[in-house]
Amino acid sequence: MPAPTVTSVTPSTGLTGGGSMVVVAGTNFEDDPSVTVPEVTFGTLLATDVKVQSPTALTCIPPRGPIGDTADTLVVDVTVENLAGPDIGTGTLVNAYTYTRPDVTEETHVSAAVRTLIQLCKQQIIKNVALTTHTDYDRITADLLSRVNRAKLPVVVLIGPSLISHRVINYNDPVEILTPVVDPTNVKRFDQLRAVNLQFTVLLMSQSKLELLNLVHHATAFTQRNEFVQVPIDPLTPAAGEVGYPLRVESEFFATDPISRSNVREARATWALEGVLMSNGDKIVDEPTIATSVLATELFTP
């Protein structure tokens, strides 16, 4: 009987950490549920979560790529081996999959969400908005963390973000959804997603009490108008559509009028962007196959 063959791997590239599902296409994959599923190897390492969708398509999770310190990519062969059944044997596609290191210069959901929030604040509250961990209001900055040298007032300062585990939507359990990866077959996949809340301390500062109260008014109205912050589903492919991350007020503004030599009045509150995905390009836009997976699609429905 014919041994399996491997004709393509989709996607053909992935990060060195592994963990992202791929679809392996070919022929003669053992799909009898009563028989041991095939083994899939990337180079010399076994893939996990192998699921045969048909004799010509299977899904799996690549292992971590043992990339060296001196290289930025690692190209490996992909092999499918039928361990039992009539089509026992192996099939290999040479140089089928490329491991790459993460590119920290590319936009992610976290950076896109923070960038969008800053832009919206500039457009709707005040032009002078800064993202910083420390701000000095004098001629000389005290440390290298400061992004503002002799800050201009009034100002809106976003301090953070702090990444906090997202407790409203729990992705600890696998979610089964459909994705049209292998044409014309829709293959079932399981995604384990992690989402976080991006928490900010929002600091409003002015030398005028009236100006500060006006800033509080406009910043509060801003959160009422912007229930969601829209971010591309895949920041590297804007045409793929957008996801709406809820903007929540975790604590309302509290205005203070401290006695200090700078005479700067301030008000602060806590905002959070909820459910920001920690994976890029997870285009979860198809209908769920089980009821619990509705949580995955709710993120993408403002």
Backbone torsions as a table, in degrees:
resi	resn	phi	psi	omega
1	MET	NA	153.1	-175.8
2	PRO	-71.6	142.1	175.1
3	ALA	-79.8	163.4	179.0
4	PRO	-68.1	157.5	172.5
5	THR	-128.4	154.5	176.3
6	VAL	-119.2	124.1	-177.2
7	THR	-109.4	-25.3	-179.9
8	SER	-162.6	157.7	173.4
9	VAL	-129.8	126.6	-175.9
10	THR	-129.2	122.7	-7.5
11	PRO	-71.1	159.6	-176.1
12	SER	-92.3	0.3	176.4
13	THR	-132.9	154.6	178.3
14	GLY	-164.3	167.6	-178.1
15	LEU	-74.5	156.0	-176.8
16	THR	-62.8	-21.8	179.7
17	GLY	-75.4	-9.7	-177.6
18	GLY	66.1	-160.7	173.1
19	GLY	91.2	-8.2	179.8
20	SER	-104.4	132.5	-175.6
21	MET	-64.1	141.8	172.6
22	VAL	-126.6	159.1	175.6
23	VAL	-111.1	124.9	177.8
24	VAL	-104.1	122.9	179.1
25	ALA	-106.7	150.1	-180.0
26	GLY	175.3	-145.8	-179.6
27	THR	-140.0	156.0	172.0
28	ASN	61.3	33.2	173.3
29	PHE	-74.0	135.8	-179.1
30	GLU	-71.9	112.3	-175.6
31	ASP	-115.3	14.1	176.6
32	ASP	-77.1	117.2	-176.6
33	PRO	-62.9	-18.1	179.1
34	SER	-83.8	-6.6	-178.1
35	VAL	-109.4	149.4	178.6
36	THR	-55.7	134.5	-179.7
37	VAL	-67.0	153.3	178.7
38	PRO	-62.9	157.8	170.2
39	GLU	-95.3	139.9	177.8
40	VAL	-120.8	128.0	179.0
41	THR	-119.9	140.1	172.9
42	PHE	-108.8	106.1	-169.5
43	GLY	69.8	-112.6	177.7
44	THR	-114.2	4.2	-175.1
45	LEU	-106.6	142.2	-176.8
46	LEU	-78.5	136.6	170.2
47	ALA	-77.0	163.4	179.2
48	THR	-118.8	168.9	174.7
49	ASP	54.7	45.9	180.0
50	VAL	-75.0	126.2	178.1
51	LYS	-132.3	118.9	179.8
52	VAL	-85.7	119.6	-179.6
53	GLN	-88.9	-31.8	-179.0
54	SER	-165.8	173.2	176.8
55	PRO	-61.8	-11.8	-177.2
56	THR	-117.8	3.4	-178.1
57	ALA	-151.9	136.8	172.0
58	LEU	-142.5	157.5	176.4
59	THR	-116.6	152.5	178.5
60	CYS	-161.1	169.7	177.9
61	ILE	-110.3	115.1	179.8
62	PRO	-61.2	148.2	174.9
63	PRO	-74.7	175.1	174.6
64	ARG	-65.6	141.7	-178.5
65	GLY	-88.9	121.1	-178.6
66	PRO	-78.0	64.1	-176.8
67	ILE	-75.4	144.2	-178.3
68	GLY	-81.1	171.4	-178.0
69	ASP	-73.5	-21.5	-173.5
70	THR	-100.8	-2.0	-177.7
71	ALA	-120.7	152.4	177.2
72	ASP	-99.9	-14.3	179.7
73	THR	-136.3	158.3	175.3
74	LEU	-140.2	119.2	-179.3
75	VAL	-101.2	130.0	-176.9
76	VAL	-131.0	157.3	171.7
77	ASP	-80.0	154.4	175.1
78	VAL	-119.8	126.7	-176.1
79	THR	-123.6	136.3	173.2
80	VAL	-113.8	128.6	-180.0
81	GLU	-124.3	119.3	172.0
82	ASN	-78.3	117.2	-176.6
83	LEU	-83.4	-18.4	-178.6
84	ALA	-154.4	178.3	179.2
85	GLY	92.2	-179.9	-175.4
86	PRO	-71.2	-25.5	-175.7
87	ASP	-104.2	42.9	-178.2
88	ILE	-62.9	143.5	-178.5
89	GLY	141.6	-172.4	-177.2
90	THR	-130.0	153.1	172.6
91	GLY	-137.1	139.6	-174.7
92	THR	-131.5	138.6	169.8
93	LEU	-110.7	116.6	-175.7
94	VAL	-72.8	139.6	177.6
95	ASN	51.3	47.4	-172.5
96	ALA	-88.3	-22.1	-172.5
97	TYR	-140.1	137.7	-178.3
98	THR	-118.7	121.1	172.5
99	TYR	-85.3	138.7	177.1
100	THR	-133.8	152.7	173.4
101	ARG	-76.7	153.7	175.0
102	PRO	-61.0	142.5	175.4
103	ASP	-98.5	105.4	-175.2
104	VAL	-72.3	-6.4	177.8
105	THR	-88.9	-10.4	-179.1
106	GLU	-85.2	149.1	-179.4
107	GLU	-67.8	138.2	173.9
108	THR	-119.0	176.0	176.9
109	HIS	-61.5	-37.4	-178.5
110	VAL	-65.6	-51.3	-178.0
111	SER	-67.5	-36.6	178.7
112	ALA	-65.6	-39.2	179.5
113	ALA	-67.1	-43.4	179.1
114	VAL	-65.5	-44.4	179.7
115	ARG	-60.2	-42.9	-178.6
116	THR	-66.2	-40.6	179.1
117	LEU	-62.2	-42.3	178.0
118	ILE	-61.9	-44.9	-179.1
119	GLN	-62.5	-40.7	179.4
120	LEU	-65.7	-39.4	177.7
121	CYS	-63.9	-40.2	178.0
122	LYS	-62.8	-38.5	-176.6
123	GLN	-75.4	-36.3	-167.4
124	GLN	-110.5	-15.6	-178.7
125	ILE	-114.2	-68.3	-177.6
126	ILE	-158.4	148.1	-176.0
127	LYS	-67.6	-31.3	-175.9
128	ASN	-85.1	88.1	179.2
129	VAL	-123.9	135.0	-178.7
130	ALA	-132.7	143.6	170.7
131	LEU	-105.0	118.5	-172.8
132	THR	-155.4	161.2	172.1
133	THR	-102.6	-13.8	178.7
134	HIS	-158.2	139.4	-178.7
135	THR	-130.4	131.7	177.7
136	ASP	-109.3	137.4	180.0
137	TYR	-109.6	51.5	175.8
138	ASP	-146.2	-172.5	-173.5
139	ARG	-75.8	-24.7	-175.0
140	ILE	-120.7	128.0	178.2
141	THR	-73.2	143.2	-175.6
142	ALA	-81.2	-27.5	-178.6
143	ASP	-153.6	169.4	-175.0
144	LEU	-74.4	-10.8	178.9
145	LEU	-76.1	-17.9	-177.0
146	SER	-70.5	133.1	176.4
147	ARG	-102.9	-4.4	-175.0
148	VAL	-122.8	117.9	178.3
149	ASN	-107.9	114.6	-173.0
150	ARG	53.7	69.8	-172.0
151	ALA	-59.1	144.0	176.1
152	LYS	-88.2	134.0	178.6
153	LEU	-110.4	147.1	0.4
154	PRO	-75.1	162.7	-176.2
155	VAL	-148.3	148.3	169.6
156	VAL	-109.9	120.2	-179.1
157	VAL	-113.9	124.5	173.8
158	LEU	-97.9	114.2	179.6
159	ILE	-98.6	121.5	-177.9
160	GLY	131.0	-154.6	7.5
161	PRO	-89.4	156.0	166.3
162	SER	-94.1	132.4	179.1
163	LEU	-91.3	118.2	-176.2
164	ILE	-121.8	136.1	-178.7
165	SER	-54.7	133.7	-177.7
166	HIS	-80.6	114.4	-172.8
167	ARG	-99.0	-12.7	-177.1
168	VAL	-76.8	-46.3	178.8
169	ILE	-110.7	118.7	-174.2
170	ASN	-102.6	121.0	-179.2
171	TYR	-107.6	23.8	-178.7
172	ASN	-68.1	-28.8	-179.7
173	ASP	-93.6	145.0	176.9
174	PRO	-59.9	144.2	178.8
175	VAL	-118.3	125.5	-177.3
176	GLU	-95.1	123.6	179.6
177	ILE	-139.1	168.8	178.2
178	LEU	-98.9	141.8	174.2
179	THR	-143.8	126.6	-176.2
180	PRO	-79.7	75.3	-176.6
181	VAL	-89.2	-45.2	-178.3
182	VAL	-106.1	110.7	-177.5
183	ASP	-77.0	132.7	4.1
184	PRO	-99.8	17.3	-173.4
185	THR	-92.1	131.2	169.9
186	ASN	-85.1	120.1	-178.8
187	VAL	-101.8	144.5	178.7
188	LYS	-82.7	141.1	178.7
189	ARG	-136.4	157.5	174.8
190	PHE	-114.6	128.0	179.5
191	ASP	-116.6	130.6	170.7
192	GLN	-107.8	103.9	-174.9
193	LEU	-100.9	147.6	172.8
194	ARG	-120.3	132.9	178.7
195	ALA	-127.5	151.0	179.7
196	VAL	-132.1	160.1	169.3
197	ASN	-96.3	134.8	174.6
198	LEU	-97.2	109.0	-175.2
199	GLN	-100.8	131.7	-179.0
200	PHE	-122.3	140.3	161.8
201	THR	-90.0	121.9	-177.9
202	VAL	-100.7	117.3	-175.8
203	LEU	-112.8	121.2	175.4
204	LEU	-104.7	131.4	-177.8
205	MET	-136.1	142.0	178.4
206	SER	-159.9	158.8	173.6
207	GLN	-90.1	-3.7	-179.0
208	SER	-117.4	128.2	178.7
209	LYS	-62.4	-42.9	178.5
210	LEU	-60.6	-44.6	-179.8
211	GLU	-63.2	-39.8	179.6
212	LEU	-63.8	-44.5	179.7
213	LEU	-64.4	-35.4	176.2
214	ASN	-66.1	-38.5	176.1
215	LEU	-62.5	-42.4	177.2
216	VAL	-58.7	-43.8	179.2
217	HIS	-59.4	-50.1	-175.2
218	HIS	-70.9	-34.5	178.4
219	ALA	-69.8	-36.8	176.8
220	THR	-66.7	-42.7	176.9
221	ALA	-63.5	-32.6	178.3
222	PHE	-59.0	-44.7	-179.2
223	THR	-69.4	-27.2	177.8
224	GLN	-74.8	-34.3	179.8
225	ARG	-78.0	-32.3	-172.7
226	ASN	-109.7	80.0	179.0
227	GLU	-71.1	-26.4	179.8
228	PHE	-132.5	146.9	170.8
229	VAL	-107.8	117.4	-174.3
230	GLN	-83.9	127.4	-179.3
231	VAL	-132.2	141.9	176.2
232	PRO	-55.6	138.7	176.1
233	ILE	-55.5	-46.5	172.6
234	ASP	-118.4	105.1	-176.1
235	PRO	-56.0	-23.3	179.7
236	LEU	-86.1	-9.7	-180.0
237	THR	-134.3	78.5	-175.9
238	PRO	-56.6	-29.6	-178.0
239	ALA	-67.5	-11.4	-178.1
240	ALA	-74.5	-8.4	179.2
241	GLY	109.1	-176.4	-174.4
242	GLU	-127.0	160.1	172.6
243	VAL	-121.7	141.6	178.3
244	GLY	-102.6	115.0	177.0
245	TYR	-94.7	124.3	-178.5
246	PRO	-62.4	136.1	174.3
247	LEU	-101.0	115.2	-176.2
248	ARG	-114.8	142.3	173.8
249	VAL	-92.1	114.0	-179.3
250	GLU	-91.0	-25.6	170.8
251	SER	-150.2	137.9	-177.9
252	GLU	-73.9	167.3	-178.5
253	PHE	-67.1	138.5	174.8
254	PHE	-123.4	114.4	-175.9
255	ALA	-91.9	137.8	176.2
256	THR	-127.8	156.4	179.5
257	ASP	-131.0	70.2	-172.4
258	PRO	-69.8	152.1	174.0
259	ILE	-88.2	113.2	-179.9
260	SER	-151.4	162.6	-178.6
261	ARG	-67.1	-23.1	178.4
262	SER	-81.9	-22.4	178.5
263	ASN	58.9	37.3	179.4
264	VAL	-94.4	122.5	174.4
265	ARG	-85.9	151.2	-178.7
266	GLU	-147.0	158.4	172.2
267	ALA	-141.5	143.4	-178.5
268	ARG	-137.5	151.4	177.3
269	ALA	-146.6	175.9	177.7
270	THR	-124.2	124.0	175.2
271	TRP	-114.9	159.6	176.0
272	ALA	-146.3	137.4	167.5
273	LEU	-93.6	123.3	-170.5
274	GLU	-97.6	142.1	169.5
275	GLY	71.9	29.9	-179.2
276	VAL	-71.2	125.0	-176.0
277	LEU	-70.0	142.4	178.4
278	MET	-98.5	11.9	175.3
279	SER	-126.0	147.5	179.8
280	ASN	-99.5	144.5	171.4
281	GLY	75.4	15.9	177.2
282	ASP	-81.1	88.2	-172.6
283	LYS	-83.6	81.0	-176.2
284	ILE	-95.2	83.6	-173.5
285	VAL	-125.3	-1.3	-178.6
286	ASP	-88.9	166.1	-179.0
287	GLU	-65.4	138.5	177.8
288	PRO	-69.9	150.6	178.7
289	THR	-96.6	-15.6	175.3
290	ILE	-133.8	156.7	-170.8
291	ALA	-61.5	-37.6	-174.7
292	THR	-67.0	-20.5	-177.1
293	SER	-76.0	-2.1	176.8
294	VAL	-60.8	-25.5	178.6
295	LEU	-62.0	-34.3	-179.2
296	ALA	-68.3	-35.9	-177.5
297	THR	-84.0	-21.6	-179.5
298	GLU	-62.0	-31.0	179.0
299	LEU	-59.7	-27.3	-172.6
300	PHE	-102.5	16.1	179.8
301	THR	-126.4	88.4	-179.3
302	PRO	-58.2	NA	NA
